[in-house]
Amino acid sequence: MKAWLTGRLIRRYKRFLADVRLDDGSVITVHCPNTGSMKNCTEQDAEVWLSTSENPNRKYPHTWELIKTHRGHYIGINTHRANELVETAIRSGRVTPLTGYASLAREVRYGTQNSRIDLLLTDENKADCFVEVKSVTLLEEPASRGVGYFPDAVSERGSKHLEELQAAVVAGHRAVLFFCVQHTGINEVRPADHIDERYGRLLREAKAAGVELLAYKVRKTPHGLALSRPLDVNLP
């Protein structure tokens, strides 16, 4: 992996942009690959890591990847990394509940709402397993409790995915909602009922119907983040 640049966050704005002061003192605008509210993830002057694209046509060649909070927690800002982290962990056998499948495919069309499943695990001796990946970064105060929440903003798309997963179970398949916890300070995951009540209700309905809930948190490595260990998903 090409070495990442480091700097300090000045601000995030217009949803997909952020200004960063690099270690050499220069200020650049970078792409922010996160459609959520990023609540509690944008501390001013916090240390950040940036990747660099080799695509000459990109207006902003740098992408915001990580931030380190004043508490020392690392947060993965790039939500697109969540699928990569989960896929890598599954292929290496580090996600025990999802081992034993012969093949793994990405972005496969399924369901009745024009959806694409993040990961499809198949094996001739097992039911197909549909895995929907969600990136969790919201650590609510007090941070010392370590409670992470999803979603961090009202998510109609997320609710649609829950309905599709539940339908997959009804059709005789296996369905898994996988919370990729890209925040090293989070130690359990809960639905953000205070942000999106409908999502919380559908999540409970999906679990009751047989949709499996998994959560794994990341750890910081010299190359970025890697999936580390399972966490509890609690539905109070």
C-alpha positions, 0 to 999 in steps of 0.5 A: 500500500502506498504510504498515506499522508498525515495532517490536521483536520481544519473542517469538513463541509459540503458533505464530501469535502474537508480541508486539511493542514499537512505536516509541512504547513500547506493546506489542501482540500480532500475528498470525504468519502462518507455520506453520514452525519459523521457525528462526533468524528470531526474534531478540529485539529485532530490528526488525520491520514489521507490516501492519494489517488493516481487518477489524473482526472480527479479534482481532489486526488487525496481521500480522507481515510482515518482520524485520531480523536483526542481520546486516542481512538482511531476512526475509519472515515472511508465507509467504502473500506468497510466492505474491503475489511469484512471481505478480507477477514472472511477470506482469511477465516477470521469471521468464524460464523461465516467460514466454510463457503466455497465462493464469495461474490460482491455487489450481486443483485437480489431482492425486489427493491433493485438492491445489491448485496455487499457480499454473497457467500455460496456453497453447494452444500449450504444455503446462500448467505447474503451479507449486508455490511454497515460501517459504524462510527458513532460513539455517543457521550459519555465515550467511556461507556463505549456504546456505538450506534447505527445509523448516525443519520436517518437512513431510508436505504438502510431500512430498505436493506433490512426489508430485503434481508428479511425477505431473503430469510423467508425465501430460505436463504441465510441473511447477515447484517454485519456491523463493521465497527470502524471506531476503536473506542466502541465496544458494543453496538446498538440501534440508534433509536434516538436518530432513526426510530424506524430503522431500530424497529425494522432491525428488531423485526429482522432479527426476530425473523431470522436475520443474523446480526454480527459486529466486529471492531477494527484495530489500527495497524501500520497500514491502516485498519484491520478487522479485529474481534467480535462485539455484542449487538444489543437491542434494548 
